[in-house]
Amino acid sequence: MSVFESAGFEVFADEGKGNGLFTSREILKGDTVYLLDYWSAEIMPMHMTNHSCEPNSRFNDAGELIALRDIEMGEEITYDYLHIPLPASPWNFACHCKSDICLGWIRTDRK
């Protein structure tokens, strides 16, 4: 059951790692997923996008989250928090991405 819906996205609860942002449409490699917007509303897609050590998207210099590869409808959208750390978010947490290259622990002092 969806926790939150926005244009092209749904948020689902995952018992292992909390809420996650999933796409309700196909996104092609190079497409803009969404613009960096953390503060304009109480809930934004950015608030629900989880970290992955092997992400399917990343932020560019213009603040757009860009797909690094095709993202299928229903797939979770992720990015590497260490690539564009926000000053208000001093990350220090256990990673649950389950990637083969998972760092295990995410800290802003490790790049």
C-alpha positions as CSV (number, residue, x, y, z in Angstrom):
1,M,0.0,0.0,0.0
2,S,1.3,3.4,-1.0
3,V,2.2,5.8,1.8
4,F,2.5,8.9,-0.5
5,E,1.9,9.6,-4.2
6,S,3.2,12.4,-6.4
7,A,3.4,12.9,-10.1
8,G,5.2,9.7,-11.4
9,F,6.1,8.4,-7.9
10,E,4.8,6.4,-5.0
11,V,6.3,5.8,-1.6
12,F,6.1,2.4,0.0
13,A,7.1,1.3,3.4
14,D,9.9,-1.3,3.6
15,E,10.3,-3.0,6.9
16,G,14.0,-3.4,6.4
17,K,14.9,0.2,5.7
18,G,11.9,2.5,6.0
19,N,10.1,4.3,3.3
20,G,11.4,4.3,-0.3
21,L,10.5,6.2,-3.5
22,F,9.4,4.0,-6.4
23,T,8.5,5.1,-9.9
24,S,5.1,4.6,-11.3
25,R,6.5,5.2,-14.8
26,E,9.5,4.1,-16.8
27,I,12.4,6.5,-16.7
28,L,15.1,6.2,-19.4
29,K,18.8,6.7,-18.9
30,G,19.6,10.4,-19.0
31,D,16.1,11.5,-18.1
32,T,15.5,13.9,-15.3
33,V,13.8,12.0,-12.4
34,Y,13.1,15.2,-10.4
35,L,14.6,18.5,-9.4
36,L,16.4,18.9,-6.1
37,D,13.8,20.4,-3.8
38,Y,14.1,19.6,-0.2
39,W,12.3,22.5,1.5
40,S,9.3,23.8,-0.5
41,A,6.8,21.3,0.9
42,E,6.4,19.0,3.9
43,I,6.9,15.9,1.7
44,M,8.9,16.0,-1.5
45,P,10.3,13.1,-3.6
46,M,13.8,14.0,-2.3
47,H,12.6,13.2,1.3
48,M,11.8,9.6,0.4
49,T,14.8,8.8,-1.9
50,N,17.1,6.3,-0.3
51,H,20.8,5.9,-0.5
52,S,22.4,3.2,-2.5
53,C,26.1,2.4,-2.9
54,E,25.2,1.4,-6.5
55,P,22.5,4.0,-7.3
56,N,20.3,4.2,-10.4
57,S,20.4,8.0,-10.4
58,R,22.6,11.0,-9.4
59,F,22.3,14.7,-9.1
60,N,24.0,16.9,-11.7
61,D,25.3,20.5,-11.1
62,A,21.9,21.9,-12.1
63,G,20.2,20.1,-9.2
64,E,18.4,17.5,-11.4
65,L,18.3,13.9,-10.3
66,I,19.3,12.1,-13.6
67,A,18.8,8.4,-14.3
68,L,22.1,6.6,-14.7
69,R,20.4,3.8,-16.5
70,D,16.8,2.8,-17.5
71,I,14.7,2.6,-14.4
72,E,11.7,0.3,-14.7
73,M,8.2,1.1,-13.6
74,G,7.9,0.0,-9.9
75,E,11.6,0.1,-9.2
76,E,13.0,2.1,-6.3
77,I,14.8,5.3,-7.1
78,T,18.1,5.7,-5.3
79,Y,21.2,7.9,-5.3
80,D,24.5,8.0,-3.5
81,Y,24.2,10.3,-0.5
82,L,27.9,10.8,-0.4
83,H,28.0,12.2,-3.9
84,I,26.0,15.4,-3.0
85,P,25.8,15.6,0.8
86,L,23.4,18.3,2.1
87,P,24.9,20.5,4.9
88,A,21.8,19.9,7.0
89,S,22.2,16.1,6.8
90,P,25.3,14.8,8.6
91,W,24.8,11.2,7.5
92,N,26.1,8.5,9.8
93,F,24.1,5.3,9.4
94,A,24.2,1.6,8.5
95,C,23.6,1.0,4.8
96,H,20.9,-1.5,3.8
97,C,21.3,-1.2,0.0
98,K,22.4,-4.9,-0.3
99,S,24.7,-4.0,-3.3
100,D,27.7,-6.1,-4.0
101,I,29.8,-2.9,-3.5
102,C,28.0,-1.8,-0.3
103,L,30.2,0.3,2.0
104,G,28.2,-1.1,5.0
105,W,28.3,2.2,6.9
106,I,27.6,5.7,5.4
107,R,29.5,8.6,6.9
108,T,30.0,12.1,5.5
109,D,33.7,12.0,6.4
110,R,34.2,9.0,4.0
111,K,34.1,9.8,0.3
